[in-house]
């Protein structure tokens, strides 16, 4: 699995955004139903401004989209970016499973080591 240089910054933003528990929670919430930033802010013991910053990080990572409707800013998940993250993790898993498989072929089995 290769992350090409052109995608590196985009991938870094994606995983940086997902590294925070509050942001992961926000993505899970808006994946089921769009929410206003105000509704999201009521769910957490932090300031409205802090939630706005979390949403901005998610938006830069393309994990959520924001749309202004009247006085509200509605937040919804971007399923395509979530699929991309899933595919990247699947690719990493394939690489590591392959490495583990190769290690198993070069290490002696427990009963083979006793016979030597």
OpenMM code with the backbone's topology and positions (N, CA, C; nanometers):
from openmm import Vec3, app, unit

residues = "UNK UNK UNK UNK UNK UNK UNK UNK UNK UNK UNK UNK UNK UNK UNK UNK UNK UNK UNK UNK UNK UNK UNK UNK UNK UNK UNK UNK UNK UNK UNK UNK UNK UNK UNK UNK UNK UNK UNK UNK UNK UNK UNK UNK UNK UNK UNK UNK UNK UNK UNK UNK UNK UNK UNK UNK UNK UNK UNK UNK UNK UNK UNK UNK UNK UNK UNK UNK UNK UNK UNK UNK UNK UNK UNK UNK UNK UNK UNK UNK UNK UNK UNK UNK UNK UNK UNK UNK UNK UNK UNK UNK UNK UNK UNK UNK UNK UNK UNK UNK UNK UNK UNK UNK UNK UNK UNK UNK UNK UNK UNK UNK UNK UNK UNK UNK".split()
positions = [
    Vec3(0.0840, -0.1172, 0.0000),
    Vec3(0.0000, 0.0000, 0.0000),
    Vec3(0.0881, 0.1229, 0.0000),
    Vec3(0.0634, 0.2110, -0.0934),
    Vec3(0.1454, 0.3301, -0.1064),
    Vec3(0.0550, 0.4520, -0.0992),
    Vec3(0.0971, 0.5508, -0.0181),
    Vec3(0.0295, 0.6795, -0.0177),
    Vec3(0.1199, 0.7721, -0.0967),
    Vec3(0.0739, 0.8149, -0.2120),
    Vec3(0.1556, 0.8979, -0.2992),
    Vec3(0.1744, 1.0357, -0.2390),
    Vec3(0.2853, 1.0985, -0.2759),
    Vec3(0.3235, 1.2269, -0.2192),
    Vec3(0.2106, 1.3292, -0.2302),
    Vec3(0.1407, 1.3312, -0.3419),
    Vec3(0.0318, 1.4276, -0.3615),
    Vec3(-0.0803, 1.4069, -0.2607),
    Vec3(-0.0972, 1.2837, -0.2151),
    Vec3(-0.2047, 1.2526, -0.1197),
    Vec3(-0.1587, 1.2588, 0.0255),
    Vec3(-0.0294, 1.2752, 0.0471),
    Vec3(0.0243, 1.2673, 0.1827),
    Vec3(-0.0372, 1.3702, 0.2772),
    Vec3(-0.0437, 1.4955, 0.2341),
    Vec3(-0.1015, 1.5994, 0.3201),
    Vec3(-0.2487, 1.5722, 0.3482),
    Vec3(-0.3198, 1.5301, 0.2468),
    Vec3(-0.4624, 1.4997, 0.2624),
    Vec3(-0.4815, 1.3833, 0.3610),
    Vec3(-0.3975, 1.2815, 0.3486),
    Vec3(-0.4038, 1.1670, 0.4383),
    Vec3(-0.3660, 1.2073, 0.5799),
    Vec3(-0.2644, 1.2920, 0.5933),
    Vec3(-0.2256, 1.3412, 0.7261),
    Vec3(-0.3399, 1.4176, 0.7920),
    Vec3(-0.4082, 1.5033, 0.7165),
    Vec3(-0.5227, 1.5781, 0.7719),
    Vec3(-0.6327, 1.4823, 0.8150),
    Vec3(-0.6565, 1.3795, 0.7354),
    Vec3(-0.7608, 1.2821, 0.7652),
    Vec3(-0.7337, 1.2114, 0.8979),
    Vec3(-0.6140, 1.1573, 0.9137),
    Vec3(-0.5853, 1.0824, 1.0357),
    Vec3(-0.5619, 1.1735, 1.1561),
    Vec3(-0.5139, 1.2948, 1.1321),
    Vec3(-0.5055, 1.3909, 1.2427),
    Vec3(-0.6457, 1.4201, 1.2950),
    Vec3(-0.7394, 1.4416, 1.2045),
    Vec3(-0.8774, 1.4709, 1.2457),
    Vec3(-0.9364, 1.3542, 1.3236),
    Vec3(-0.9083, 1.2330, 1.2820),
    Vec3(-0.9636, 1.1150, 1.3484),
    Vec3(-0.8886, 1.0769, 1.4758),
    Vec3(-0.7788, 1.1443, 1.5045),
    Vec3(-0.6998, 1.1100, 1.6233),
    Vec3(-0.7640, 1.1592, 1.7525),
    Vec3(-0.8628, 1.2453, 1.7433),
    Vec3(-0.9265, 1.3024, 1.8615),
    Vec3(-1.0625, 1.2369, 1.8856),
    Vec3(-1.0875, 1.1960, 2.0098),
    Vec3(-1.2117, 1.1253, 2.0439),
    Vec3(-1.3362, 1.2106, 2.0194),
    Vec3(-1.3292, 1.3383, 2.0499),
    Vec3(-1.4457, 1.4258, 2.0281),
    Vec3(-1.4773, 1.4351, 1.8796),
    Vec3(-1.3750, 1.4495, 1.7978),
    Vec3(-1.3988, 1.4581, 1.6532),
    Vec3(-1.4528, 1.3273, 1.5979),
    Vec3(-1.3997, 1.2132, 1.6470),
    Vec3(-1.4551, 1.0839, 1.6017),
    Vec3(-1.6017, 1.0727, 1.6401),
    Vec3(-1.6349, 1.1193, 1.7587),
    Vec3(-1.7730, 1.1162, 1.8052),
    Vec3(-1.8625, 1.2047, 1.7191),
    Vec3(-1.8145, 1.3230, 1.6855),
    Vec3(-1.8916, 1.4137, 1.5996),
    Vec3(-1.9182, 1.3472, 1.4646),
    Vec3(-1.8166, 1.2844, 1.4077),
    Vec3(-1.8351, 1.2165, 1.2780),
    Vec3(-1.9413, 1.1078, 1.2913),
    Vec3(-1.9359, 1.0297, 1.3982),
    Vec3(-2.0344, 0.9227, 1.4177),
    Vec3(-2.1756, 0.9796, 1.4295),
    Vec3(-2.1898, 1.0903, 1.4988),
    Vec3(-2.3220, 1.1523, 1.5157),
    Vec3(-2.3766, 1.2014, 1.3829),
    Vec3(-2.2945, 1.2770, 1.3094),
    Vec3(-2.3456, 1.3361, 1.1847),
    Vec3(-2.3513, 1.2354, 1.0712),
    Vec3(-2.2929, 1.1189, 1.0919),
    Vec3(-2.3066, 1.0119, 0.9932),
    Vec3(-2.4506, 0.9623, 0.9907),
    Vec3(-2.5153, 0.9647, 1.1069),
    Vec3(-2.6539, 0.9189, 1.1165),
    Vec3(-2.7542, 1.0280, 1.0821),
    Vec3(-2.7220, 1.1519, 1.1179),
    Vec3(-2.8164, 1.2618, 1.0942),
    Vec3(-2.7409, 1.3936, 1.1018),
    Vec3(-2.7670, 1.4816, 1.0049),
    Vec3(-2.7001, 1.6112, 1.0107),
    Vec3(-2.7414, 1.6856, 1.1373),
    Vec3(-2.6488, 1.7630, 1.1891),
    Vec3(-2.6703, 1.8378, 1.3125),
    Vec3(-2.6197, 1.9800, 1.2924),
    Vec3(-2.6794, 2.0739, 1.3609),
    Vec3(-2.6248, 2.2088, 1.3597),
    Vec3(-2.5056, 2.2116, 1.4550),
    Vec3(-2.4188, 2.3087, 1.4351),
    Vec3(-2.3044, 2.3238, 1.5243),
    Vec3(-2.3552, 2.3495, 1.6660),
    Vec3(-2.4641, 2.4234, 1.6790),
    Vec3(-2.5226, 2.4501, 1.8121),
    Vec3(-2.5679, 2.3207, 1.8790),
    Vec3(-2.6333, 2.2322, 1.8029),
    Vec3(-2.6769, 2.1036, 1.8590),
    Vec3(-2.5574, 2.0209, 1.9041),
    Vec3(-2.4531, 2.0224, 1.8233),
    Vec3(-2.3322, 1.9484, 1.8608),
    Vec3(-2.2708, 2.0066, 1.9876),
    Vec3(-2.2668, 2.1371, 1.9973),
    Vec3(-2.2052, 2.2031, 2.1134),
    Vec3(-2.2776, 2.1682, 2.2430),
    Vec3(-2.4080, 2.1481, 2.2364),
    Vec3(-2.4843, 2.1127, 2.3574),
    Vec3(-2.4495, 1.9737, 2.4099),
    Vec3(-2.3911, 1.8908, 2.3270),
    Vec3(-2.3593, 1.7528, 2.3659),
    Vec3(-2.2299, 1.7412, 2.4473),
    Vec3(-2.1466, 1.8428, 2.4443),
    Vec3(-2.0123, 1.8307, 2.5020),
    Vec3(-1.9886, 1.9359, 2.6097),
    Vec3(-1.9080, 1.8996, 2.7099),
    Vec3(-1.8762, 1.9943, 2.8175),
    Vec3(-1.7613, 2.0878, 2.7781),
    Vec3(-1.7791, 2.1560, 2.6661),
    Vec3(-1.6787, 2.2518, 2.6203),
    Vec3(-1.7499, 2.3673, 2.5524),
    Vec3(-1.6784, 2.4696, 2.5217),
    Vec3(-1.7397, 2.5904, 2.4657),
    Vec3(-1.7850, 2.5681, 2.3213),
    Vec3(-1.8743, 2.6534, 2.2804),
    Vec3(-1.9211, 2.6535, 2.1418),
    Vec3(-1.8021, 2.6739, 2.0475),
    Vec3(-1.7123, 2.7648, 2.0842),
    Vec3(-1.5947, 2.7932, 2.0014),
    Vec3(-1.5067, 2.6693, 1.9849),
    Vec3(-1.4939, 2.5905, 2.0923),
    Vec3(-1.4134, 2.4684, 2.0846),
    Vec3(-1.4757, 2.3691, 1.9863),
    Vec3(-1.6075, 2.3566, 1.9897),
    Vec3(-1.6759, 2.2665, 1.8955),
    Vec3(-1.6598, 2.3180, 1.7529),
    Vec3(-1.6703, 2.4494, 1.7351),
    Vec3(-1.6485, 2.5064, 1.6020),
    Vec3(-1.5096, 2.4705, 1.5495),
    Vec3(-1.4102, 2.4740, 1.6367),
    Vec3(-1.2734, 2.4389, 1.5946),
    Vec3(-1.2637, 2.2920, 1.5578),
    Vec3(-1.3280, 2.2058, 1.6357),
    Vec3(-1.3292, 2.0631, 1.6018),
    Vec3(-1.3950, 2.0409, 1.4646),
    Vec3(-1.5068, 2.1066, 1.4426),
    Vec3(-1.5771, 2.0926, 1.3144),
    Vec3(-1.4896, 2.1454, 1.2002),
    Vec3(-1.4165, 2.2534, 1.2245),
    Vec3(-1.3284, 2.3090, 1.1211),
    Vec3(-1.2178, 2.2098, 1.0844),
    Vec3(-1.1629, 2.1398, 1.1831),
    Vec3(-1.0601, 2.0378, 1.1567),
    Vec3(-1.1207, 1.9256, 1.0724),
    Vec3(-1.2410, 1.8832, 1.1091),
    Vec3(-1.3094, 1.7777, 1.0330),
    Vec3(-1.3407, 1.8226, 0.8908),
    Vec3(-1.3767, 1.9484, 0.8772),
    Vec3(-1.4090, 2.0025, 0.7443),
    Vec3(-1.2831, 2.0094, 0.6578),
    Vec3(-1.1703, 2.0544, 0.7143),
    Vec3(-1.0438, 2.0586, 0.6385),
    Vec3(-1.0004, 1.9190, 0.5944),
    Vec3(-1.0328, 1.8201, 0.6763),
    Vec3(-0.9988, 1.6813, 0.6429),
    Vec3(-1.1008, 1.6193, 0.5477),
    Vec3(-1.2037, 1.6941, 0.5133),
    Vec3(-1.3107, 1.6501, 0.4226),
    Vec3(-1.3946, 1.5377, 0.4816),
    Vec3(-1.3937, 1.5251, 0.6149),
    Vec3(-1.4763, 1.4237, 0.6804),
    Vec3(-1.6197, 1.4716, 0.6990),
    Vec3(-1.6400, 1.6024, 0.7035),
    Vec3(-1.7738, 1.6591, 0.7138),
    Vec3(-1.7871, 1.7745, 0.6162),
    Vec3(-1.9099, 1.8029, 0.5827),
    Vec3(-1.9446, 1.9201, 0.5024),
    Vec3(-2.0341, 2.0080, 0.5872),
    Vec3(-2.0168, 2.1390, 0.5730),
    Vec3(-2.1002, 2.2338, 0.6448),
    Vec3(-2.1822, 2.3129, 0.5447),
    Vec3(-2.3070, 2.3374, 0.5811),
    Vec3(-2.3964, 2.4164, 0.4953),
    Vec3(-2.4720, 2.5145, 0.5842),
    Vec3(-2.4731, 2.6380, 0.5421),
    Vec3(-2.5470, 2.7389, 0.6174),
    Vec3(-2.6929, 2.7391, 0.5712),
    Vec3(-2.7830, 2.7273, 0.6692),
    Vec3(-2.9277, 2.7404, 0.6442),
    Vec3(-2.9799, 2.8424, 0.7433),
    Vec3(-3.0080, 2.9600, 0.6925),
    Vec3(-3.0518, 3.0674, 0.7805),
    Vec3(-2.9413, 3.1002, 0.8779),
    Vec3(-2.9720, 3.0946, 1.0058),
    Vec3(-2.8730, 3.1271, 1.1086),
    Vec3(-2.7924, 3.0060, 1.1530),
    Vec3(-2.8287, 2.8895, 1.1071),
    Vec3(-2.7615, 2.7671, 1.1501),
    Vec3(-2.6586, 2.7190, 1.0482),
    Vec3(-2.5574, 2.6541, 1.0992),
    Vec3(-2.4609, 2.5849, 1.0147),
    Vec3(-2.4812, 2.4361, 1.0367),
    Vec3(-2.5274, 2.3676, 0.9342),
    Vec3(-2.5545, 2.2242, 0.9463),
    Vec3(-2.4311, 2.1443, 0.9050),
    Vec3(-2.4053, 2.0398, 0.9807),
    Vec3(-2.2881, 1.9553, 0.9590),
    Vec3(-2.3363, 1.8157, 0.9216),
    Vec3(-2.2792, 1.7610, 0.8151),
    Vec3(-2.3112, 1.6231, 0.7746),
    Vec3(-2.1821, 1.5521, 0.7377),
    Vec3(-2.1815, 1.4224, 0.7549),
    Vec3(-2.0627, 1.3414, 0.7260),
    Vec3(-2.0422, 1.3291, 0.5757),
    Vec3(-1.9180, 1.3185, 0.5365),
    Vec3(-1.8814, 1.2937, 0.3980),
    Vec3(-1.8446, 1.1457, 0.3876),
    Vec3(-1.9392, 1.0655, 0.3421),
    Vec3(-1.9202, 0.9197, 0.3389),
    Vec3(-1.8049, 0.8787, 0.2477),
    Vec3(-1.7797, 0.9522, 0.1427),
    Vec3(-1.6708, 0.9173, 0.0510),
    Vec3(-1.5351, 0.9237, 0.1213),
    Vec3(-1.5147, 1.0248, 0.2034),
    Vec3(-1.3882, 1.0359, 0.2760),
    Vec3(-1.3767, 0.9252, 0.3800),
    Vec3(-1.4871, 0.8889, 0.4437),
    Vec3(-1.4842, 0.7779, 0.5389),
    Vec3(-1.4483, 0.6473, 0.4683),
    Vec3(-1.5004, 0.6278, 0.3477),
    Vec3(-1.4641, 0.5090, 0.2688),
    Vec3(-1.3151, 0.5106, 0.2358),
    Vec3(-1.2624, 0.6286, 0.2040),
    Vec3(-1.1203, 0.6422, 0.1729),
    Vec3(-1.0352, 0.6029, 0.2944),
    Vec3(-1.0740, 0.6494, 0.4124),
    Vec3(-1.0010, 0.6134, 0.5349),
    Vec3(-1.0064, 0.4625, 0.5568),
    Vec3(-1.1214, 0.4052, 0.5367),
    Vec3(-1.1385, 0.2605, 0.5517),
    Vec3(-1.0475, 0.1860, 0.4541),
    Vec3(-1.0438, 0.2303, 0.3294),
    Vec3(-0.9596, 0.1657, 0.2286),
    Vec3(-0.8111, 0.1785, 0.2624),
    Vec3(-0.7706, 0.2947, 0.3136),
    Vec3(-0.6308, 0.3128, 0.3540),
    Vec3(-0.5942, 0.2156, 0.4658),
    Vec3(-0.6820, 0.2029, 0.5647),
    Vec3(-0.6554, 0.1105, 0.6754),
    Vec3(-0.6553, -0.0339, 0.6281),
    Vec3(-0.7442, -0.0672, 0.5357),
    Vec3(-0.7437, -0.2024, 0.4786),
    Vec3(-0.6107, -0.2312, 0.4094),
    Vec3(-0.5582, -0.1317, 0.3371),
    Vec3(-0.4301, -0.1484, 0.2689),
    Vec3(-0.3162, -0.1708, 0.3664),
    Vec3(-0.3181, -0.0975, 0.4763),
    Vec3(-0.2152, -0.1151, 0.5799),
    Vec3(-0.2254, -0.2544, 0.6410),
    Vec3(-0.3479, -0.3002, 0.6633),
    Vec3(-0.3669, -0.4344, 0.7198),
    Vec3(-0.3104, -0.5417, 0.6267),
    Vec3(-0.3313, -0.5269, 0.4979),
    Vec3(-0.2798, -0.6244, 0.4012),
    Vec3(-0.1273, -0.6303, 0.4078),
    Vec3(-0.0641, -0.5143, 0.4143),
    Vec3(0.0827, -0.5098, 0.4218),
    Vec3(0.1319, -0.5827, 0.5463),
    Vec3(0.0714, -0.5547, 0.6623),
    Vec3(0.1166, -0.6172, 0.7860),
    Vec3(0.0861, -0.7656, 0.7904),
    Vec3(-0.0270, -0.8077, 0.7377),
    Vec3(-0.0558, -0.9517, 0.7335),
    Vec3(0.0459, -1.0241, 0.6455),
    Vec3(0.0841, -0.9600, 0.5340),
    Vec3(0.1850, -1.0188, 0.4459),
    Vec3(0.3185, -1.0306, 0.5186),
    Vec3(0.3555, -0.9269, 0.5928),
    Vec3(0.4823, -0.9304, 0.6679),
    Vec3(0.4795, -1.0401, 0.7736),
    Vec3(0.3694, -1.0528, 0.8429),
    Vec3(0.3577, -1.1574, 0.9445),
    Vec3(0.3684, -1.2942, 0.8789),
    Vec3(0.3041, -1.3092, 0.7639),
    Vec3(0.3125, -1.4361, 0.6911),
    Vec3(0.4548, -1.4701, 0.6517),
    Vec3(0.5321, -1.3704, 0.6084),
    Vec3(0.6716, -1.3950, 0.5718),
    Vec3(0.7563, -1.4297, 0.6932),
    Vec3(0.7307, -1.3664, 0.8056),
    Vec3(0.8053, -1.3974, 0.9286),
    Vec3(0.7801, -1.5422, 0.9679),
    Vec3(0.6557, -1.5861, 0.9576),
    Vec3(0.6220, -1.7241, 0.9950),
    Vec3(0.6945, -1.8256, 0.9077),
    Vec3(0.7252, -1.7898, 0.7821),
    Vec3(0.7945, -1.8844, 0.6941),
    Vec3(0.9425, -1.8947, 0.7254),
    Vec3(1.0022, -1.7926, 0.7879),
    Vec3(1.1460, -1.7990, 0.8158),
    Vec3(1.1779, -1.8408, 0.9588),
    Vec3(1.0815, -1.8297, 1.0478),
    Vec3(1.1040, -1.8733, 1.1864),
    Vec3(1.0790, -2.0228, 1.1969),
    Vec3(1.1638, -2.0938, 1.2731),
    Vec3(1.1395, -2.2382, 1.2884),
    Vec3(1.0142, -2.2615, 1.3732),
    Vec3(0.9463, -2.3676, 1.3429),
    Vec3(0.8305, -2.4081, 1.4231),
    Vec3(0.8834, -2.4561, 1.5575),
    Vec3(0.8057, -2.4466, 1.6647),
    Vec3(0.8545, -2.4872, 1.7983),
    Vec3(0.9107, -2.6291, 1.8010),
    Vec3(0.8472, -2.7258, 1.7351),
    Vec3(0.8958, -2.8624, 1.7397),
    Vec3(1.0172, -2.8830, 1.6477),
    Vec3(1.0336, -2.7990, 1.5440),
    Vec3(1.1511, -2.8100, 1.4555),
    Vec3(1.2764, -2.7637, 1.5264),
    Vec3(1.2663, -2.6621, 1.6122),
    Vec3(1.3837, -2.6103, 1.6826),
    Vec3(1.4421, -2.7141, 1.7781),
    Vec3(1.3580, -2.8000, 1.8337),
    Vec3(1.4037, -2.9021, 1.9295),
    Vec3(1.4832, -3.0120, 1.8593),
    Vec3(1.4535, -3.0369, 1.7310),
    Vec3(1.5202, -3.1444, 1.6584),
    Vec3(1.6581, -3.1054, 1.6085),
    Vec3(1.6903, -2.9799, 1.6040),
    Vec3(1.8189, -2.9372, 1.5475),
    Vec3(1.9318, -2.9625, 1.6360),
] * unit.nanometer
topology = app.Topology()
chain = topology.addChain("A")
for resn in residues:
    res = topology.addResidue(resn, chain)
    for name in ("N", "CA", "C"):
        topology.addAtom(name, app.Element.getBySymbol(name[0]), res)
